Amino acid sequence: MFLMDRFMNRKSPAMTSWSVIGLGALVTLLGYTLSEHDERIGAGVTGFGLAHILLGALDMFRPTIKES
């Protein structure tokens, strides 16, 4: 519960971007590991993870709109 409370209080766009990048890194690592067993599935999962890394990095450059 403590970690969820800390995460919910920090709704900054940078935190979201870093979360997406971290998730993409984990999925990319999983895809690389899977490529040793089945190359096609591993390549697909790796590409999915790399797309998350790219989208997370692009999200950092997007302008934010602050609600009043």
C-alpha positions in Angstrom: 0.0 0.0 0.0 2.8 2.4 0.8 4.3 2.2 -2.7 0.9 2.6 -4.4 0.2 5.7 -2.3 3.6 7.2 -3.3 3.0 6.4 -6.9 -0.5 7.8 -7.0 0.6 11.1 -5.4 3.2 11.6 -8.1 1.3 12.0 -11.3 4.0 14.0 -13.1 4.4 13.4 -16.8 8.1 12.6 -16.3 7.2 9.8 -13.9 4.8 8.3 -16.5 7.4 8.6 -19.3 10.1 6.9 -17.2 7.6 4.1 -16.3 6.9 3.5 -19.9 10.6 3.4 -20.7 11.3 1.0 -17.9 8.5 -1.3 -19.0 9.8 -1.2 -22.5 13.3 -2.1 -21.3 11.9 -5.1 -19.4 9.8 -6.3 -22.4 12.8 -5.8 -24.7 14.9 -8.0 -22.4 12.2 -10.6 -22.3 12.0 -10.6 -26.1 15.8 -11.0 -26.4 15.6 -14.0 -24.1 12.7 -15.5 -26.1 14.6 -15.1 -29.3 16.9 -17.9 -28.3 13.9 -20.3 -28.3 11.8 -18.9 -31.1 13.3 -16.2 -33.3 10.0 -14.8 -34.7 8.3 -14.4 -31.4 11.4 -13.0 -29.8 11.7 -10.5 -32.6 8.1 -9.4 -32.2 8.3 -9.0 -28.4 11.6 -7.1 -28.8 10.1 -4.7 -31.3 7.1 -4.2 -29.0 9.5 -3.3 -26.1 11.6 -1.0 -28.3 8.5 0.8 -29.4 7.6 1.5 -25.8 11.1 2.9 -25.1 10.7 5.2 -28.1 7.2 6.3 -27.2 8.2 6.9 -23.6 11.2 9.1 -24.8 9.0 11.0 -27.2 6.4 11.6 -24.4 9.1 13.4 -22.4 9.3 16.1 -25.2 5.5 16.6 -25.5 4.3 19.8 -23.9 2.2 19.4 -20.8 -1.1 21.2 -20.1 -1.6 22.0 -16.5 -5.1 21.8 -15.1 -6.1 24.7 -12.9 
